[in-house]
Amino acid sequence: MAWTYDPNLTTERDLLRLLSGDKNADYPLYTDEEMDEFLAEHGSAFKAVGWIFRNLAGDPDRLNIMRDATGGSVTLATLMRSYAEMGNRWLA
Protein backbone atom coordinates (compact mmCIF):
# COMPACT_ATOMS: atom_id res chain seq x y z
CA MET A 1 0.00 0.00 0.00
CA ALA A 2 1.39 3.33 -1.07
CA TRP A 3 1.32 6.78 0.48
CA THR A 4 2.25 9.78 -1.66
CA TYR A 5 1.82 13.54 -1.42
CA ASP A 6 2.94 16.25 -3.81
CA PRO A 7 2.72 19.76 -2.27
CA ASN A 8 2.29 21.11 -5.81
CA LEU A 9 -1.17 19.52 -5.68
CA THR A 10 -0.84 17.79 -9.02
CA THR A 11 -3.70 15.37 -8.30
CA GLU A 12 -7.09 15.46 -6.61
CA ARG A 13 -5.62 13.04 -4.05
CA ASP A 14 -2.94 15.60 -3.16
CA LEU A 15 -5.65 18.21 -2.62
CA LEU A 16 -7.59 15.78 -0.43
CA ARG A 17 -4.46 15.11 1.64
CA LEU A 18 -3.93 18.86 2.05
CA LEU A 19 -7.54 19.49 3.11
CA SER A 20 -7.59 16.54 5.52
CA GLY A 21 -4.16 17.24 7.02
CA ASP A 22 -2.74 13.88 5.92
CA LYS A 23 0.55 15.35 4.65
CA ASN A 24 3.15 13.78 6.92
CA ALA A 25 4.76 10.60 5.55
CA ASP A 26 5.96 9.76 9.08
CA TYR A 27 2.34 9.65 10.31
CA PRO A 28 0.20 8.53 7.36
CA LEU A 29 -3.53 8.29 8.00
CA TYR A 30 -4.78 6.82 4.72
CA THR A 31 -3.14 4.92 1.88
CA ASP A 32 -3.34 6.20 -1.68
CA GLU A 33 -5.85 3.45 -2.38
CA GLU A 34 -8.09 4.54 0.49
CA MET A 35 -7.90 8.17 -0.60
CA ASP A 36 -8.77 7.14 -4.16
CA GLU A 37 -11.79 5.25 -2.84
CA PHE A 38 -13.03 8.34 -0.96
CA LEU A 39 -12.61 10.34 -4.18
CA ALA A 40 -14.39 7.72 -6.30
CA GLU A 41 -17.28 7.55 -3.86
CA HIS A 42 -17.72 11.28 -3.28
CA GLY A 43 -16.53 12.84 -6.55
CA SER A 44 -14.13 15.55 -5.38
CA ALA A 45 -11.71 16.41 -2.61
CA PHE A 46 -14.07 19.10 -1.31
CA LYS A 47 -16.87 16.56 -0.87
CA ALA A 48 -14.68 13.68 0.33
CA VAL A 49 -12.90 15.60 3.10
CA GLY A 50 -16.01 15.78 5.28
CA TRP A 51 -16.37 12.00 5.09
CA ILE A 52 -12.70 11.56 5.93
CA PHE A 53 -13.17 13.71 9.05
CA ARG A 54 -16.23 11.71 10.07
CA ASN A 55 -14.35 8.48 9.45
CA LEU A 56 -11.44 9.70 11.59
CA ALA A 57 -13.84 10.69 14.39
CA GLY A 58 -14.91 7.07 14.74
CA ASP A 59 -11.53 5.41 14.27
CA PRO A 60 -9.41 5.44 17.47
CA ASP A 61 -6.50 3.66 15.77
CA ARG A 62 -6.10 6.43 13.20
CA LEU A 63 -6.67 9.10 15.83
CA ASN A 64 -3.84 7.62 17.87
CA ILE A 65 -1.62 8.32 14.86
CA MET A 66 -2.75 11.96 15.01
CA ARG A 67 -2.16 12.07 18.76
CA ASP A 68 1.36 10.69 18.27
CA ALA A 69 1.99 13.34 15.62
CA THR A 70 1.13 16.06 18.16
CA GLY A 71 3.37 14.57 20.83
CA GLY A 72 0.47 13.03 22.73
CA SER A 73 -0.72 16.37 24.07
CA VAL A 74 -4.33 15.93 22.90
CA THR A 75 -6.79 13.44 24.35
CA LEU A 76 -8.48 10.88 22.14
CA ALA A 77 -11.90 12.22 23.17
CA THR A 78 -10.91 15.73 22.11
CA LEU A 79 -9.72 14.49 18.74
CA MET A 80 -12.91 12.49 18.20
CA ARG A 81 -15.08 15.49 19.01
CA SER A 82 -12.99 17.84 16.86
CA TYR A 83 -13.03 15.58 13.80
CA ALA A 84 -16.76 14.94 14.15
CA GLU A 85 -17.40 18.69 14.25
CA MET A 86 -15.13 19.31 11.24
CA GLY A 87 -16.89 16.55 9.31
CA ASN A 88 -20.28 18.07 10.11
CA ARG A 89 -19.14 21.53 8.97
CA TRP A 90 -17.74 20.22 5.66
CA LEU A 91 -20.90 18.19 4.99
CA ALA A 92 -23.38 20.92 5.97
C-alpha positions in Angstrom: 0.0 0.0 0.0 1.4 3.3 -1.1 1.3 6.8 0.5 2.3 9.8 -1.7 1.8 13.5 -1.4 2.9 16.3 -3.8 2.7 19.8 -2.3 2.3 21.1 -5.8 -1.2 19.5 -5.7 -0.8 17.8 -9.0 -3.7 15.4 -8.3 -7.1 15.5 -6.6 -5.6 13.0 -4.1 -2.9 15.6 -3.2 -5.7 18.2 -2.6 -7.6 15.8 -0.4 -4.5 15.1 1.6 -3.9 18.9 2.0 -7.5 19.5 3.1 -7.6 16.5 5.5 -4.2 17.2 7.0 -2.7 13.9 5.9 0.5 15.4 4.7 3.1 13.8 6.9 4.8 10.6 5.6 6.0 9.8 9.1 2.3 9.7 10.3 0.2 8.5 7.4 -3.5 8.3 8.0 -4.8 6.8 4.7 -3.1 4.9 1.9 -3.3 6.2 -1.7 -5.8 3.4 -2.4 -8.1 4.5 0.5 -7.9 8.2 -0.6 -8.8 7.1 -4.2 -11.8 5.2 -2.8 -13.0 8.3 -1.0 -12.6 10.3 -4.2 -14.4 7.7 -6.3 -17.3 7.5 -3.9 -17.7 11.3 -3.3 -16.5 12.8 -6.5 -14.1 15.6 -5.4 -11.7 16.4 -2.6 -14.1 19.1 -1.3 -16.9 16.6 -0.9 -14.7 13.7 0.3 -12.9 15.6 3.1 -16.0 15.8 5.3 -16.4 12.0 5.1 -12.7 11.6 5.9 -13.2 13.7 9.0 -16.2 11.7 10.1 -14.3 8.5 9.5 -11.4 9.7 11.6 -13.8 10.7 14.4 -14.9 7.1 14.7 -11.5 5.4 14.3 -9.4 5.4 17.5 -6.5 3.7 15.8 -6.1 6.4 13.2 -6.7 9.1 15.8 -3.8 7.6 17.9 -1.6 8.3 14.9 -2.8 12.0 15.0 -2.2 12.1 18.8 1.4 10.7 18.3 2.0 13.3 15.6 1.1 16.1 18.2 3.4 14.6 20.8 0.5 13.0 22.7 -0.7 16.4 24.1 -4.3 15.9 22.9 -6.8 13.4 24.3 -8.5 10.9 22.1 -11.9 12.2 23.2 -10.9 15.7 22.1 -9.7 14.5 18.7 -12.9 12.5 18.2 -15.1 15.5 19.0 -13.0 17.8 16.9 -13.0 15.6 13.8 -16.8 14.9 14.1 -17.4 18.7 14.3 -15.1 19.3 11.2 -16.9 16.6 9.3 -20.3 18.1 10.1 -19.1 21.5 9.0 -17.7 20.2 5.7 -20.9 18.2 5.0 -23.4 20.9 6.0 
